[in-house]
Amino acid sequence: MALALAQALTPSGATAVDPAAAKAQSGATAPRLKPNLVVLRARDLYIVRNGKERKLRFESGLANVGDGPIEVRPNNAQKCPEGQHHSTQIIYRDVNGNGRYDLAADTRKARRSAGCMIFHPYHDHWHFEAASRYTLYKPRRPEIKQVARRKMSFCLRDSKRVPAAYGKFNYAQHYGKCSRRSPQGISVGWVDVYQSYLAGQALKLPRRMDDGLYCLRIKVDPKDQLAETRDNDNSSVRAFFMRGDKISFRDSARCRVRG
């Protein structure tokens, strides 16, 4: 019916356009459903010793509370260091115009470069490079009083649902593989959790380290390689008091976080 009406109103010599096809074509310019990565505060903190060496171990979690999933796909679109390969961020478009991501309907995509991926020998799978940065510092002047710092690569996947404080989301678990060629990502309303016992989930502590108040800051996407709805909520901080090898939590408001 709609096609017949379109044909009747089409001037002689012109080609009639199916309204359904036109609607599908418009999906190429539909609004982008960007993710929004937030970082859960570190938990399960404890100190381990190996001879004279001490390490602070902790659990971290990257959550997605945006309009669409965070997804990166490996490819050879750009050069990366030897042993790595390029990754492209996939941003789904709101084809049906309802303001939220629908797996079946929102199949149109926008693409952008998102750095490189690296093979993690201890985890035995591929990681998105520079996914997070850990910084341990003394409060008041964190830019000067850093105690330890390291960059972490992550395999992005759905581990568990976000805490209720972030809202209610009904998306099913979708991402899980971290093979050389599989897409990685975090669905809306899910958290990628890295437990404290995993390789890399630790900061090496200086041999001479006074007891006192310390702040553990986690920042996701420190190189700003991913497109998000917001970039000013990419950090979390956990305050704790250390006495010897014992840790007790403190009010995190005592830690000043910048950026």
C-alpha positions as CSV (number, residue, x, y, z in Angstrom):
1,M,0.0,0.0,0.0
2,A,2.7,2.5,1.0
3,L,4.9,1.5,-2.0
4,A,1.9,1.9,-4.3
5,L,1.1,5.4,-2.9
6,A,4.7,6.4,-3.3
7,Q,4.7,5.2,-6.9
8,A,1.5,7.1,-7.7
9,L,3.0,10.4,-6.3
10,T,6.3,9.9,-8.1
11,P,6.9,12.2,-11.1
12,S,7.3,10.6,-14.5
13,G,10.8,9.4,-15.1
14,A,11.7,9.3,-11.4
15,T,12.3,6.1,-9.3
16,A,9.9,5.3,-6.5
17,V,11.4,4.8,-3.1
18,D,10.1,2.1,-0.7
19,P,9.5,3.9,2.6
20,A,10.7,0.9,4.5
21,A,14.0,0.9,2.6
22,A,14.3,4.7,3.2
23,K,13.9,4.1,6.9
24,A,16.6,1.4,6.9
25,Q,19.0,3.6,5.0
26,S,18.4,6.4,7.5
27,G,20.0,4.1,10.1
28,A,23.4,5.0,8.7
29,T,23.1,8.4,10.3
30,A,21.1,7.5,13.4
31,P,22.4,8.7,16.7
32,R,25.3,6.8,18.2
33,L,24.6,4.8,21.3
34,K,27.9,5.3,23.2
35,P,29.0,3.4,26.3
36,N,29.9,5.0,29.5
37,L,32.7,3.3,31.5
38,V,32.8,3.8,35.2
39,V,35.2,2.1,37.7
40,L,34.1,0.4,40.9
41,R,36.1,1.2,43.9
42,A,38.9,-1.4,44.6
43,R,37.9,-4.1,47.1
44,D,39.5,-7.2,48.7
45,L,42.7,-5.3,49.5
46,Y,45.5,-7.2,51.2
47,I,49.3,-7.3,51.3
48,V,51.4,-10.4,50.4
49,R,55.1,-11.0,51.0
50,N,57.7,-12.8,49.0
51,G,60.9,-12.6,50.8
52,K,61.6,-8.9,51.3
53,E,59.2,-7.9,48.5
54,R,55.7,-6.8,49.4
55,K,52.7,-6.3,47.0
56,L,49.3,-4.8,47.5
57,R,46.7,-7.0,45.9
58,F,43.1,-5.9,45.1
59,E,40.1,-6.5,43.0
60,S,39.0,-4.0,40.3
61,G,35.9,-3.7,38.2
62,L,35.1,-1.8,35.0
63,A,31.3,-1.2,34.5
64,N,29.3,0.1,31.6
65,V,26.3,2.3,32.4
66,G,26.0,4.1,29.0
67,D,23.5,4.0,26.1
68,G,25.2,1.1,24.3
69,P,27.8,-1.6,24.7
70,I,31.6,-1.0,24.7
71,E,32.9,-3.2,22.0
72,V,36.4,-3.5,20.4
73,R,37.3,-5.8,17.5
74,P,40.8,-6.9,16.5
75,N,42.0,-6.2,12.9
76,N,44.9,-5.1,10.9
77,A,43.6,-1.7,10.0
78,Q,46.6,0.1,11.5
79,K,50.1,-0.8,12.6
80,C,50.8,-1.9,16.1
81,P,54.0,-3.0,17.9
82,E,55.3,-6.5,17.1
83,G,53.2,-9.1,18.8
84,Q,50.1,-6.9,19.0
85,H,47.3,-6.1,16.6
86,H,45.0,-3.1,16.1
87,S,41.5,-2.7,17.6
88,T,38.5,-0.8,16.4
89,Q,35.8,0.4,18.6
90,I,32.3,-0.4,17.4
91,I,29.5,2.1,18.3
92,Y,26.0,0.9,17.5
93,R,23.4,3.4,16.1
94,D,19.9,3.9,17.4
95,V,18.2,2.7,14.2
96,N,14.7,2.3,15.8
97,G,14.9,5.7,17.5
98,N,13.9,4.5,21.0
99,G,16.9,5.9,22.8
100,R,18.4,2.6,24.0
101,Y,20.3,-0.3,22.5
102,D,18.3,-3.1,21.0
103,L,20.5,-6.1,19.8
104,A,18.0,-7.1,17.1
105,A,17.2,-3.6,15.7
106,D,20.3,-1.5,16.2
107,T,22.6,-3.3,13.7
108,R,24.1,-0.2,12.1
109,K,27.6,0.7,13.3
110,A,30.1,3.5,13.5
111,R,33.8,2.7,13.8
112,R,36.8,4.4,15.2
113,S,40.4,3.4,16.0
114,A,40.9,2.3,19.6
115,G,44.7,1.5,19.9
116,C,46.1,-2.0,20.1
117,M,45.5,-5.4,21.6
118,I,48.1,-7.5,23.3
119,F,48.4,-11.2,24.2
120,H,48.7,-11.7,28.0
121,P,50.9,-14.8,28.6
122,Y,49.7,-15.4,32.2
123,H,46.0,-15.1,31.4
124,D,46.5,-16.9,28.1
125,H,44.2,-14.7,26.0
126,W,44.1,-11.3,24.3
127,H,43.7,-8.0,26.2
128,F,42.7,-4.5,25.2
129,E,45.9,-2.5,25.8
130,A,45.9,0.5,28.2
131,A,42.5,-0.3,29.6
132,S,43.2,0.9,33.1
133,R,45.8,2.6,35.3
134,Y,46.5,2.0,39.0
135,T,48.1,4.6,41.2
136,L,48.9,4.4,44.9
137,Y,49.5,7.8,46.5
138,K,49.5,9.7,49.8
139,P,46.6,12.1,50.1
140,R,46.7,15.9,49.7
141,R,49.4,16.0,47.0
142,P,48.9,12.9,44.8
143,E,50.8,14.4,41.8
144,I,54.0,14.5,44.0
145,K,53.5,11.7,46.6
146,Q,53.0,8.7,44.3
147,V,54.0,5.5,45.9
148,A,53.4,3.0,43.0
149,R,51.8,3.0,39.6
150,R,51.2,0.6,36.7
151,K,49.2,0.3,33.5
152,M,46.9,-2.7,33.0
153,S,45.5,-4.4,29.9
154,F,42.1,-6.1,30.2
155,C,40.1,-8.7,28.4
156,L,36.8,-6.9,28.2
157,R,33.8,-9.1,29.0
158,D,30.6,-9.4,31.1
159,S,31.4,-10.8,34.5
160,K,28.5,-9.7,36.7
161,R,25.7,-7.2,36.8
162,V,26.4,-3.6,38.0
163,P,25.5,-2.8,41.7
164,A,22.0,-1.6,42.2
165,A,23.3,1.9,43.0
166,Y,24.1,2.4,39.3
167,G,20.5,1.7,38.2
168,K,18.5,-1.2,36.8
169,F,19.5,-2.7,33.5
170,N,17.9,-5.7,31.7
171,Y,20.6,-6.6,29.1
172,A,21.6,-10.3,28.9
173,Q,25.2,-11.4,29.2
174,H,26.8,-11.2,25.8
175,Y,30.6,-10.8,25.8
176,G,32.8,-13.5,27.1
177,K,35.5,-14.6,24.6
178,C,39.0,-13.1,24.4
179,S,40.5,-15.0,21.5
180,R,42.8,-13.5,18.9
181,R,40.0,-12.6,16.5
182,S,36.9,-12.4,18.8
183,P,35.1,-9.1,19.6
184,Q,35.5,-8.0,23.2
185,G,33.2,-5.8,25.2
186,I,31.0,-5.0,28.2
187,S,27.3,-4.9,27.8
188,V,25.2,-2.1,29.3
189,G,24.6,-2.8,33.0
190,W,27.5,-5.3,33.3
191,V,30.9,-5.2,35.0
192,D,34.2,-6.7,33.9
193,V,35.7,-8.0,37.2
194,Y,39.4,-8.8,37.8
195,Q,39.9,-10.6,41.0
196,S,42.7,-9.8,43.4
197,Y,44.5,-13.1,42.9
198,L,44.9,-12.7,39.1
199,A,48.3,-11.8,37.5
200,G,48.8,-8.1,37.3
201,Q,46.2,-7.2,40.0
202,A,48.9,-5.9,42.4
203,L,51.2,-3.0,43.0
204,K,54.7,-3.6,44.2
205,L,55.3,-1.6,47.4
206,P,58.5,0.3,48.2
207,R,60.7,-1.5,50.8
208,R,60.6,1.6,53.0
209,M,57.0,2.5,53.3
210,D,55.6,4.2,56.4
211,D,52.4,3.3,58.1
212,G,49.6,5.7,57.4
213,L,46.7,6.8,55.1
214,Y,47.0,5.9,51.4
215,C,44.8,6.2,48.4
216,L,44.4,3.7,45.6
217,R,43.1,5.3,42.4
218,I,41.9,3.3,39.4
219,K,41.3,5.1,36.1
220,V,39.8,3.5,33.0
221,D,40.9,4.4,29.5
222,P,43.8,6.6,30.7
223,K,44.9,7.3,27.1
224,D,41.3,8.4,26.1
225,Q,41.2,5.9,23.2
226,L,37.5,5.1,23.6
227,A,34.4,7.2,22.8
228,E,32.0,7.5,25.7
229,T,29.0,9.6,26.7
230,R,31.1,11.1,29.6
231,D,34.8,11.2,30.3
232,N,34.7,12.8,33.8
233,D,33.6,9.7,35.7
234,N,36.4,7.4,34.6
235,S,38.1,7.2,38.0
236,S,37.5,5.7,41.5
237,V,39.5,5.9,44.7
238,R,39.7,3.8,47.8
239,A,41.2,5.2,51.0
240,F,42.8,2.9,53.5
241,F,45.1,2.9,56.5
242,M,48.1,0.6,56.5
243,R,49.7,-0.6,59.6
244,G,52.4,-3.1,58.9
245,D,50.8,-5.7,56.6
246,K,47.2,-4.9,57.9
247,I,44.7,-2.7,56.0
248,S,41.6,-1.0,57.2
249,F,39.3,1.2,55.0
250,R,38.8,4.9,55.6
251,D,36.5,7.6,54.1
252,S,37.6,8.1,50.5
253,A,36.6,11.7,50.7
254,R,40.0,12.2,52.3
255,C,41.7,11.4,48.9
256,R,41.7,14.2,46.4
257,V,41.3,12.9,42.8
258,R,42.1,15.0,39.7
259,G,41.0,14.2,36.2
